[in-house]
C-alpha cells in the first residue's frame, strides 16, 4: 500500500513541507494611553486557548515604546477569527489593582488576510470601557498562508454598548400608563466618520440648518443625549 505524505512545495533546492499558517504581531508604540507613570505590557490572545505576553516598558507611561522586538509575538493560526490585545500596568502594586487594565484593542483576522492582503502597519484604537477610546497602539501585523473567510471589511471590530436608564423608563411608563421597565439606548463607536454636530455628511446643509444647530437648540439636544445615553441604575455591553 502507498503511504500518504504531507503536502510539499517545490523549491529550487528540493522539497519542503507546506508553510504553517501563522500570524505575527509586532507592537511598536502606544500613544495617549491611560495612567501616566505606568509600566505597560501587552497580553495578546487569539481564540480561547492561545495567549502570549510582550516585554514590559518600565515607566513607559502614556507613550510607551517596545524596542528590539520586545513587542513581537507569533501564533500558529487554526481558524480563529479575532485577535485581542490587552494592555496592562506591571506596576499597579495594590492588591485590588494588581496589573490593572490600561485598555484593549482587537483586529479581525479575515480583514487582515483579505482586505489588507496579509500586511498592515498602522494604529489600532485602544478602548478602556464601552465605546470610549483612549489612545492608540501602533502595530505591524502580518499573516502567512492564512485562508480566512471574510469576517468583515473593517480591520477593527465596531464597539457598541447598551445603556439602561430606569429613571427615563419610569417616566415614560407613567405617561403611557404602561409597566415600568428600563429605557434602552444603543451607543456605537462609528469608525472612519468625523465627529460633527450636524448632518454635514448628507450634503444638504444650508442656512436654515445652520440656524437649527446653533445655541440654544444645540445645547438642548446635547443635554437630551446626555440623559438618554447614560446608565442610572444598570449597565451592560453588547457582544
C-alpha positions in Angstrom: 0.0 0.0 0.0 1.1 3.6 -0.5 1.9 6.0 2.3 0.1 9.4 2.3 2.7 12.1 2.7 2.1 15.7 3.8 1.7 18.3 1.0 5.0 19.6 -0.3 6.0 22.7 -2.1 8.7 22.5 -4.7 11.8 24.7 -4.3 14.9 25.1 -6.4 17.0 23.0 -3.9 14.4 20.3 -3.4 11.2 20.0 -1.4 9.8 21.3 1.8 6.5 20.9 3.7 3.8 23.5 3.0 4.1 26.5 5.3 2.2 26.5 8.6 -0.4 29.3 8.7 1.0 32.0 11.1 0.0 35.4 12.4 2.8 37.7 13.6 2.1 40.8 15.7 4.6 43.4 16.5 3.5 46.1 18.9 5.7 49.2 18.4 4.3 52.2 20.3 1.4 53.4 22.4 0.1 57.0 22.2 -2.1 58.8 24.7 -2.8 55.7 26.9 -4.3 55.9 30.3 -2.3 56.2 33.6 0.9 58.3 33.4 3.9 56.7 35.1 2.6 53.1 34.4 4.8 50.3 33.1 2.8 48.8 30.2 2.9 45.4 28.7 0.6 43.5 26.4 -1.2 40.2 26.6 -2.1 39.0 23.1 -4.9 36.5 22.8 -6.0 34.5 19.8 -9.0 32.4 20.4 -9.8 30.9 23.8 -6.5 28.9 24.4 -3.7 30.9 22.9 -2.0 33.7 24.8 1.4 35.4 24.8 2.8 38.4 26.6 5.2 41.1 25.4 8.0 42.7 27.4 7.4 45.4 30.0 8.2 49.0 29.1 9.3 50.3 32.5 7.7 53.6 33.3 6.6 54.0 29.7 3.5 55.9 30.8 1.1 57.2 28.2 3.6 56.8 25.3 5.5 53.5 25.7 7.7 52.1 23.0 8.6 48.4 22.6 12.1 48.2 21.2 14.3 45.4 19.8 11.5 43.0 19.3 10.2 43.3 22.9 6.6 43.7 21.5 6.7 40.8 19.0 4.7 37.6 19.3 3.7 34.9 16.8 0.9 32.3 16.7 0.0 29.3 14.6 -3.4 30.0 13.1 -6.1 27.4 13.4 -9.2 29.2 12.1 -9.5 31.9 14.8 -11.4 35.0 13.7 -10.2 37.6 16.1 -7.1 38.7 18.0 -7.3 40.7 21.2 -4.5 42.8 22.7 -4.9 43.7 26.4 -2.6 46.4 27.8 -1.9 46.2 31.5 0.3 48.0 34.0 3.0 45.9 35.6 3.5 48.4 38.4 -0.1 48.6 39.8 1.1 47.4 43.2 -2.1 47.4 45.3 -3.9 44.0 45.7 -7.1 45.1 44.2 -5.4 47.0 41.3 -2.6 44.4 40.6 -1.8 44.6 36.9 -4.8 46.9 36.2 -6.1 47.1 32.7 -5.0 50.2 30.7 -7.0 49.3 27.6 -7.8 46.8 24.9 -7.9 46.6 21.1 -8.9 44.0 18.6 -8.4 43.1 14.9 -10.2 40.8 12.5 -8.1 38.0 11.0 -10.3 37.8 7.9 -9.9 41.5 7.2 -6.2 41.3 7.6 -5.8 38.3 5.3 -8.2 39.5 2.6 -8.7 43.3 2.6 -5.2 44.1 3.7 -3.6 41.2 1.8 -1.8 39.9 4.8 0.0 43.0 5.9 -1.0 46.1 8.0 1.2 48.7 9.6 -0.7 51.5 11.4 -2.7 52.2 14.6 -5.4 50.4 16.4 -7.8 52.3 18.8 -7.4 51.4 22.5 -10.7 51.2 24.4 -10.9 51.4 28.2 -14.6 50.8 28.6 -17.5 50.6 26.2 -17.2 52.9 23.2 -14.8 55.4 24.8 -11.4 55.2 23.1 -8.3 56.4 25.0 -5.2 56.3 23.0 -3.8 54.2 20.1 -1.4 51.3 19.6 1.0 51.4 16.7 1.3 47.8 15.3 2.7 45.8 12.4 0.5 42.8 11.6 1.3 40.1 9.1 -0.2 36.7 8.2 1.2 33.9 6.1 -0.8 31.0 4.5 -3.9 32.2 6.3 -7.0 31.3 4.2 -9.6 33.0 6.4 -13.1 33.8 5.3 -14.2 37.4 5.1 -15.4 38.2 8.7 -15.9 41.9 7.9 -14.4 44.6 5.8 -13.1 46.6 8.8 -9.9 45.6 10.4 -11.1 46.7 13.8 -14.5 45.4 15.1 -17.1 48.0 16.0 -17.5 48.6 19.7 -21.1 49.0 21.0 -22.8 49.5 24.3 -26.3 49.2 25.7 -27.5 51.8 28.2 -30.3 51.0 30.6 -31.9 54.0 32.2 -34.6 53.1 34.7 -35.5 56.7 35.6 -36.4 57.6 32.0 -38.2 54.3 31.6 -40.3 55.0 34.7 -41.3 58.5 33.4 -42.2 57.1 30.0 -44.3 54.3 31.7 -46.2 56.9 33.8 -47.0 59.0 30.7 -48.2 56.0 28.7 -49.8 54.0 31.5 -47.5 51.0 30.9 -45.5 48.7 33.1 -42.2 50.4 34.1 -39.1 49.0 32.5 -35.6 50.2 31.7 -35.4 52.6 28.8 -32.7 51.3 26.5 -30.4 53.2 24.1 -27.6 51.8 22.0 -24.3 53.5 21.5 -22.0 52.5 18.7 -18.4 53.7 18.0 -18.8 54.5 14.3 -15.4 54.2 12.5 -13.9 56.4 9.8 -16.6 59.1 10.3 -15.6 62.6 11.6 -17.4 63.7 14.8 -19.6 66.6 13.7 -22.7 68.0 15.3 -25.0 68.3 12.2 -25.9 66.5 9.1 -22.9 67.6 7.1 -22.4 64.2 5.6 -25.8 64.3 3.9 -24.6 67.3 1.7 -27.9 69.3 2.3 -26.5 71.7 4.9 -28.0 75.2 4.2 -28.7 78.5 6.1 -31.8 77.0 7.8 -29.8 74.1 9.1 -27.1 76.4 10.3 -29.7 78.3 12.4 -31.2 75.0 13.7 -27.9 73.7 15.1 -26.9 76.9 16.8 -27.4 77.5 20.5 -29.7 77.0 22.4 -31.1 74.1 20.4 -27.6 72.5 20.1 -27.3 72.6 23.9 -30.8 71.2 24.3 -30.1 68.2 22.0 -26.8 67.6 23.7 -28.5 67.6 27.1 -31.1 65.1 25.9 -28.3 62.8 24.6 -26.6 63.0 27.9 -29.8 62.0 29.7 -30.7 59.1 27.3 -27.2 57.8 26.7 -26.4 57.2 30.4 -26.8 54.5 33.0 -28.7 55.5 36.0 -29.0 52.0 37.6 -27.7 49.3 35.3 -25.1 48.9 32.6 -24.4 46.1 30.1 -22.3 45.7 27.0 -23.1 44.3 23.6 -21.0 41.3 22.4 
